[in-house]
Amino acid sequence: MGTRLDTPDDLARAVADLASRDIHLARAVEVAGPPRLRAQPQGFPALLRIITEQQLSVASAKAIWARIEAGLAPLTPEALLARDEAALRAMGFSGQKVRYARDLAEALVAGRLDLAALHEAEEEEAVAALTSVKGIGRWTAEIYLLFGLRRADIMPAGDLALQAGLQALHGLDARPAEADLRQIAEAWRPWRGAAALTLWTYYRHVKGLPPAAPDDKA
């Protein structure tokens, strides 16, 4: 399953190694400071939140998630499946995300998705297991593996902020495509996750944004 970024010291060692091998990442750390560890919860609540927040502004996502937490306490697959569509939509789910949330809950209840097994799975195996659920694409899977499971070598290359961060750092005329970022990131193994955190930190610096909160994805 590879290495993990369990502690700030783990992240610091990974970033130091990256900076010694990549002058661009070294400059990102010098300009924006080192990234901070942003580990997040695991399990059904974490995946449901990632699905919920897709394509929403930060403010809207946080407001909707607060209603979901209150409406589904305890936040379990069984509690979600016990609510009808009208109740879920009243919490802020769109019709499409109701279907996605239900498929996730059903997959967990039926055993089609084994979250515990992801801890020992190789990267592509873990991504494949997660993306077998409706509404979980590669970006969602990789965000969960990076922030939830703290996998050290995950690169969510479809993330627009990561692409924009690399564009700014390398002085590119256009934002690199996902495939281009994945190719560049091969040189950052086995610390692609630490490189992603570094790029997000640099992106926020360039955009004049405050440091990321623990529950921010960029």
BAFISE-799796 format. One line per 4 residues: number of its first residue (from 1); their letters; for each residue x, y, z of N, C-alpha, C. Coordinates in steps of 0.1 Angstrom, whole numbers. Example, Ala and Ser with C-alpha at 12.3 -4.5 7.8 and 13.67 -1.06 7.14 Angstrom:
BEGIN
1	AS	132:-57:78:123:-45:78:132:-33:78 ~ 128:-22:71:137:-11:71:129:0:79
END
This chain:
BEGIN
1	MGTR	8:-12:0:0:0:0:8:13:0 ~ 22:11:2:30:23:2:30:30:15 ~ 37:42:15:39:50:27:27:59:30 ~ 26:64:42:16:73:47:21:86:52
5	LDTP	13:96:52:17:109:58:9:110:71 ~ 13:103:81:5:103:94:8:114:103 ~ 20:120:102:24:130:112:30:142:104 ~ 31:154:111:38:165:105:52:162:101
9	DDLA	59:154:109:73:150:106:73:142:93 ~ 63:133:91:63:125:79:62:134:67 ~ 53:144:68:52:154:57:64:162:55 ~ 71:167:65:83:175:64:94:167:58
13	RAVA	95:154:61:106:146:54:103:145:40 ~ 90:142:36:87:141:22:89:153:14 ~ 85:165:20:87:178:13:102:181:11 ~ 110:178:22:124:180:21:130:172:9
17	DLAS	126:159:8:131:151:-3:127:156:-16 ~ 115:160:-17:110:166:-30:118:179:-34 ~ 120:187:-24:127:200:-26:141:198:-31 ~ 147:187:-26:161:184:-29:162:179:-44
21	RDIH	151:174:-49:151:168:-63:144:177:-73 ~ 136:187:-69:129:195:-79:130:209:-75 ~ 136:217:-84:139:231:-80:126:239:-80 ~ 116:235:-88:103:242:-88:96:240:-74
25	LARA	96:228:-69:89:226:-57:97:232:-45 ~ 110:233:-46:118:239:-36:115:254:-36 ~ 113:260:-48:109:274:-48:95:277:-42 ~ 86:267:-45:72:268:-40:73:269:-25
29	VEVA	81:260:-19:82:260:-4:88:273:1 ~ 98:277:-6:105:290:-2:96:302:-2 ~ 87:302:-13:78:314:-15:66:313:-6 ~ 60:301:-5:47:300:2:48:293:15
33	GPPR	59:288:18:60:280:31:57:266:29 ~ 61:257:38:58:243:37:43:240:39 ~ 38:230:33:24:226:34:21:221:48 ~ 9:222:52:5:216:65:-3:203:63
37	LRAQ	-1:194:73:-9:182:72:-24:185:74 ~ -32:179:65:-46:181:65:-54:168:65 ~ -50:159:74:-57:146:74:-72:149:78 ~ -81:141:73:-95:142:75:-101:129:79
41	PQGF	-113:129:84:-120:116:88:-120:106:77 ~ -122:94:81:-124:83:71:-138:78:71 ~ -141:68:63:-154:61:63:-165:68:55 ~ -177:64:58:-189:68:51:-190:83:52
45	PALL	-189:90:64:-191:104:64:-182:112:55 ~ -169:107:55:-159:114:47:-162:113:32 ~ -166:101:27:-169:100:13:-182:107:10 ~ -192:107:18:-204:114:16:-202:129:15
49	RIIT	-193:134:23:-190:148:23:-183:152:10 ~ -174:144:5:-167:147:-7:-177:147:-19 ~ -186:138:-19:-197:137:-29:-206:149:-28 ~ -210:153:-16:-219:164:-14:-213:177:-19
53	EQQL	-199:179:-17:-193:192:-20:-189:193:-34 ~ -190:183:-42:-186:184:-56:-194:195:-63 ~ -186:204:-70:-192:214:-79:-200:225:-71 ~ -196:227:-58:-203:237:-50:-192:247:-45
57	SVAS	-196:259:-42:-187:268:-36:-184:264:-22 ~ -174:269:-16:-170:265:-2:-181:269:7 ~ -187:281:6:-198:285:15:-210:276:14 ~ -214:273:2:-226:265:0:-224:251:5
61	AKAI	-212:246:2:-208:232:7:-209:231:22 ~ -203:241:29:-203:240:43:-217:241:49 ~ -226:250:43:-239:251:48:-247:239:46 ~ -246:233:34:-254:220:31:-249:209:40
65	WARI	-236:208:42:-231:197:50:-235:198:65 ~ -236:211:70:-241:213:83:-256:207:85 ~ -264:210:74:-278:205:75:-278:189:74 ~ -269:184:66:-269:169:65:-264:163:78
69	EAGL	-254:168:84:-250:163:97:-261:163:107 ~ -268:174:107:-280:175:117:-291:166:113 ~ -294:164:100:-305:156:96:-303:141:96 ~ -290:137:96:-287:123:95:-280:118:107
73	APLT	-281:125:118:-274:120:130:-281:107:135 ~ -274:96:138:-260:94:135:-257:93:120 ~ -246:97:115:-243:98:101:-238:84:96 ~ -247:75:93:-244:62:89:-251:59:76
77	PEAL	-247:48:69:-254:44:57:-268:41:59 ~ -271:34:71:-284:30:74:-293:42:76 ~ -288:52:83:-296:64:85:-300:71:72 ~ -290:72:63:-293:78:50:-304:70:42
81	LARD	-303:57:42:-312:48:35:-326:49:41 ~ -327:53:54:-340:53:60:-348:66:57 ~ -341:76:50:-347:88:46:-352:87:32 ~ -364:93:29:-368:93:15:-362:104:7
85	EAAL	-364:105:-6:-358:115:-14:-362:129:-10 ~ -374:131:-6:-378:144:-2:-371:149:10 ~ -369:141:19:-361:144:31:-347:148:28 ~ -341:140:20:-327:142:16:-325:155:8
89	RAMG	-335:158:-1:-334:170:-9:-336:182:0 ~ -344:181:11:-346:192:20:-333:195:27 ~ -324:185:29:-312:188:35:-302:195:26 ~ -305:195:13:-296:202:3:-290:193:-8
93	FSGQ	-293:180:-7:-289:171:-18:-297:175:-31 ~ -290:175:-42:-297:176:-55:-302:162:-58 ~ -311:161:-68:-316:148:-72:-305:138:-76 ~ -295:143:-83:-284:134:-87:-276:130:-75
97	KVRY	-274:139:-66:-266:135:-54:-273:126:-45 ~ -287:127:-45:-294:117:-37:-291:103:-42 ~ -291:102:-56:-288:88:-62:-274:84:-58 ~ -265:93:-59:-251:90:-56:-249:86:-41
101	ARDL	-256:93:-32:-255:91:-18:-261:77:-15 ~ -272:74:-21:-279:61:-19:-270:50:-24 ~ -264:51:-35:-256:41:-41:-244:38:-32 ~ -238:49:-26:-227:47:-17:-231:39:-4
105	AEAL	-243:44:1:-248:37:13:-251:23:11 ~ -258:20:-1:-261:6:-4:-249:-3:-6 ~ -239:3:-13:-226:-5:-15:-220:-9:-2 ~ -220:0:8:-214:-3:21:-222:-13:29
109	VAGR	-235:-11:29:-244:-20:36:-243:-34:30 ~ -243:-35:16:-243:-48:10:-229:-54:9 ~ -219:-47:13:-205:-52:12:-198:-51:-1 ~ -205:-44:-11:-199:-42:-24:-186:-33:-23
113	LDLA	-186:-25:-13:-174:-16:-11:-169:-19:3 ~ -157:-23:5:-151:-26:18:-140:-15:20 ~ -144:-5:29:-135:6:31:-122:1:39 ~ -124:-9:48:-113:-13:56:-102:-19:47
117	ALHE	-106:-26:36:-97:-33:27:-88:-22:19 ~ -93:-10:18:-85:0:11:-72:3:17 ~ -71:1:30:-59:4:37:-47:-4:32 ~ -49:-16:27:-39:-25:23:-38:-26:8
121	AEEE	-48:-20:1:-48:-21:-14:-38:-12:-21 ~ -33:-16:-32:-24:-8:-40:-33:4:-46 ~ -26:14:-50:-33:26:-55:-44:24:-65 ~ -41:17:-76:-51:16:-87:-62:6:-82
125	EAVA	-59:-3:-74:-69:-12:-68:-78:-4:-60 ~ -73:4:-51:-82:12:-42:-90:22:-51 ~ -84:28:-61:-92:38:-69:-103:30:-76 ~ -100:18:-81:-110:10:-89:-122:7:-79
129	ALTS	-119:3:-67:-129:-1:-58:-138:11:-55 ~ -132:22:-53:-140:34:-49:-149:39:-61 ~ -143:39:-73:-150:44:-85:-160:34:-90 ~ -161:22:-84:-172:13:-88:-185:18:-83
133	VKGI	-185:28:-74:-197:34:-68:-201:46:-76 ~ -214:47:-80:-219:59:-87:-216:72:-80 ~ -211:82:-87:-208:95:-81:-194:96:-76 ~ -187:85:-75:-173:86:-71:-164:84:-84
137	GRWT	-159:95:-88:-149:95:-99:-135:94:-94 ~ -126:95:-103:-112:93:-99:-107:104:-89 ~ -112:117:-92:-108:128:-83:-113:125:-69 ~ -126:121:-68:-131:119:-54:-124:108:-47
141	AEIY	-121:97:-55:-113:86:-49:-100:90:-44 ~ -93:98:-52:-79:102:-49:-79:112:-37 ~ -89:120:-37:-90:130:-25:-92:122:-12 ~ -100:112:-13:-103:103:-1:-90:96:3
145	LLFG	-83:90:-7:-71:83:-3:-60:92:2 ~ -59:104:-3:-49:113:2:-52:119:16 ~ -65:124:17:-68:131:30:-74:122:40 ~ -82:112:36:-88:103:46:-78:92:50
149	LRRA	-72:85:40:-62:75:44:-48:79:45 ~ -45:92:42:-32:98:43:-21:91:34 ~ -26:86:23:-16:79:14:-6:89:8 ~ 6:86:9:17:95:5:19:97:-9
153	DIMP	15:88:-18:18:88:-32:6:89:-41 ~ -3:98:-37:-15:100:-45:-15:114:-51 ~ -18:115:-64:-18:127:-71:-32:129:-77 ~ -41:137:-71:-54:140:-78:-52:150:-89
157	AGDL	-47:145:-100:-42:153:-111:-54:160:-119 ~ -66:156:-116:-78:162:-122:-82:175:-115 ~ -76:178:-104:-79:190:-96:-75:202:-103 ~ -84:212:-105:-81:224:-112:-71:233:-105
161	ALQA	-72:233:-91:-63:241:-84:-49:236:-85 ~ -47:223:-85:-34:217:-86:-28:221:-100 ~ -36:220:-110:-32:223:-124:-28:238:-125 ~ -36:247:-118:-33:261:-119:-21:264:-110
165	GLQA	-19:257:-99:-7:259:-91:6:255:-99 ~ 5:244:-107:17:240:-115:19:250:-126 ~ 8:255:-132:9:265:-143:17:277:-137 ~ 13:282:-126:19:294:-120:34:291:-116
169	LHGL	36:279:-110:50:276:-106:59:275:-117 ~ 55:269:-128:64:266:-140:63:278:-150 ~ 54:288:-148:53:299:-157:48:294:-170 ~ 38:285:-170:32:280:-183:22:290:-188
173	DARP	20:289:-202:10:298:-208:-4:293:-205 ~ -6:280:-204:-19:274:-202:-19:264:-190 ~ -30:262:-184:-31:252:-174:-29:238:-179 ~ -20:230:-173:-17:217:-179:-29:208:-178
177	AEAD	-31:199:-187:-41:189:-187:-38:179:-176 ~ -49:171:-172:-47:161:-162:-36:151:-166 ~ -36:147:-178:-26:137:-183:-12:143:-182 ~ -10:156:-185:3:162:-184:8:163:-169
181	LRQI	-1:167:-160:2:167:-146:6:153:-141 ~ -1:143:-145:2:129:-141:16:126:-145 ~ 19:129:-158:33:126:-163:44:133:-155 ~ 42:146:-153:52:154:-145:53:148:-131
185	AEAW	42:144:-125:42:139:-112:49:125:-110 ~ 52:118:-121:59:106:-120:73:108:-113 ~ 79:120:-116:92:122:-110:91:125:-95 ~ 79:126:-90:78:129:-75:75:117:-67
189	RPWR	74:105:-73:72:93:-65:84:92:-55 ~ 82:86:-44:69:81:-38:62:91:-30 ~ 63:104:-33:57:115:-25:48:124:-33 ~ 40:118:-42:32:126:-50:21:133:-42
193	GAAA	17:127:-31:7:133:-22:13:146:-16 ~ 25:145:-11:32:156:-5:34:167:-15 ~ 37:163:-28:38:173:-39:25:180:-41 ~ 14:173:-41:1:179:-42:-2:189:-31
197	LTLW	1:186:-19:-1:195:-8:8:208:-10 ~ 20:206:-15:29:217:-18:23:226:-28 ~ 18:220:-39:12:228:-50:-1:235:-45 ~ -9:229:-37:-21:235:-32:-17:247:-24
201	TYYR	-7:246:-15:-2:257:-7:3:268:-15 ~ 10:265:-26:16:275:-35:4:282:-42 ~ -6:275:-47:-17:280:-54:-24:291:-45 ~ -27:287:-32:-34:296:-23:-25:309:-21
205	HVKG	-12:307:-20:-4:319:-19:-5:328:-31 ~ -4:322:-43:-5:330:-55:-18:338:-56 ~ -29:331:-52:-42:337:-52:-45:346:-41 ~ -36:347:-31:-38:356:-20:-49:350:-10
209	LPPA	-50:337:-10:-60:331:-1:-53:327:12 ~ -61:327:23:-55:323:36:-51:308:36 ~ -42:304:45:-38:290:46:-50:281:47 ~ -49:269:41:-60:260:41:-64:255:55
213	APDD	-78:254:57:-83:249:69:-82:233:68 ~ -83:226:79:-82:211:78:-92:205:69 ~ -104:211:67:-114:205:58:-114:210:44 ~ -104:219:40:-103:224:27:-97:213:18
217	KA	-101:213:5:-95:204:-4:-84:210:-13 ~ -83:224:-12:-73:230:-20:-67:242:-12
END
